[in-house]
Amino acid sequence: MKYAIIILSGAADEALPELGNRTPLQAAHMPHVQSLARRGRVGAVVTVPEGFEPSSEHCLLTLLGHDLLRTPCGRAALEAEALGVDAGAGFVFRLDLVTIGDAGTSDAGLLLDHAGGAIPRIEADVLLDDLLAYWRRESGDLVHAMEITRLPAHAALMVDRSGRDFAEVLTVAPRSIVGQEASSHLPGGGAPGAADALRQLIESSYDLLSRHEVNLARVEQGLRPANLAWFWGHGRRLQLDSMQRRFGVSAAAIGSSLVFRGLARAGGWNLQLPAGDRAATACQACDLLQSHDLVLVCDDAPDHASHAGDWQAKTESLEEIDAELIGPIVQRLAAFGDAEREPDAIGWRAMVVVDHATPVRTRQHTPGPVPVVLAGSWIRSAVERSFCESQADTSDMHVDPGHELLEFFLRGGLARVRKELRS
């Protein structure tokens, strides 16, 4: 059997007045995915268990078949894995430059911008270099075993090899507390002294960054300063059982985000970066189907459009994904034959699924069931539905917990069918 999975990151949304009170999934012209829906099963999957943030790492880990309750997952460790940063037995943190309201202003103490006023990489590098030197002078005992790896723009990874135990420390993503008092969300809990070390570094970063010449120049230009360093998303290196060991299939993955790449590497997938535009990526996926049982492609364009608040770009991206990616991949799958009617055919299955909702209105990830469509050999539904949020909600296929979806897609009905074919 050959399998293909296409993840439409952030595609689920709310009804928008600009689209005639339809969602982008409802408004977009997507004949290929709707063809899958007509001949397959449309349903909903819960990718975010109760108590978890609807972050990319949580949703993707669920879709890759892992139970979040049993698999602690830190975003920073996944990004380190993607970049080949060897954390060893240490902990990895995201270190983001953010904007906090200055004392004496109406915004004093509020976290105003999680991206440091969209500070460019060249300025962020200067701030991070000077901040690390400052910490080494003023708090050498806390940072002597820390190493920093740069990420795009306002962020970096910090590896701590000091032996401090951060496992139970609670940290918060800065994106989730914009407009709130930053001091109310400083790291806390965990082993004695661990959170204290992080809080001390965060608080001291303001002393340097708020008066740094780069930030003073930004303020003069009417730009927000990147005047506070924020630790979050920590974890140790994540090691997952391979798809071969779990399900007996060889698997390849194509995607560009650091989180996706980190998860694929941790799970032993044959990770490939997109070959180029979507047409080239579709060819890449079709070639990989020749040598692998399963190929997974993650397209982040709908999510990026949502974060930008651009409903038109989101709708257009969905149409382009359908035409340039889903269509060619499904056509290639069909060439493997219909295993239901041809006993000697290899057979195929396809799944198109959303990892999380990212409404254009809020520009933030939100929890809740998201649409999925399964089609191919031995997948049928008595009720024909279209692939969209409302149709998924009314379906009798509701996968909760969501980490069971992958096994259902790969194995559902096959043991019974194969037994019947042999008899």
Buried (B, 14 or more C-beta within 10 A) or exposed (E): BBBBBBBBBBBBBBBBEEBEEBBBBBBBEBEBBBBBBBEBBBBBBBBBBEEBBBBBBBBBBBBBBBEBEEBEBBBBBBBBBBBEBEBEEBBBBBBBBBBBBBEEEEEEBBBBBBBBBEBEEEBBBBBBEBBBEBBEEBBEEBBEEBBBBBBEBBBBBBBBBBEBEBBEBBBBBBBBBBEBBBEEBBBBEBEEEBBBBBBBBBBBBBEBBBEBEBBEEBBEEEBBBBBBBBBBBBBBBBEBEBBEEBBEBBBBBBBEBBBBBBBBBBBBBBBBEBBEEBBEBBBBBBBBBEEBBBBBBBBBBBBBBBBEEBBEBBBBBBBBBBBBBBBBBBEBBEEBBEBBEEEEBBBBBBBBBBBBBBBBEBBBBBBBBBBBBBBBBBBEBEEEBBBBBBBBEEBEBEBEBBBBBBEBBBEBEBEEBEEEEEE
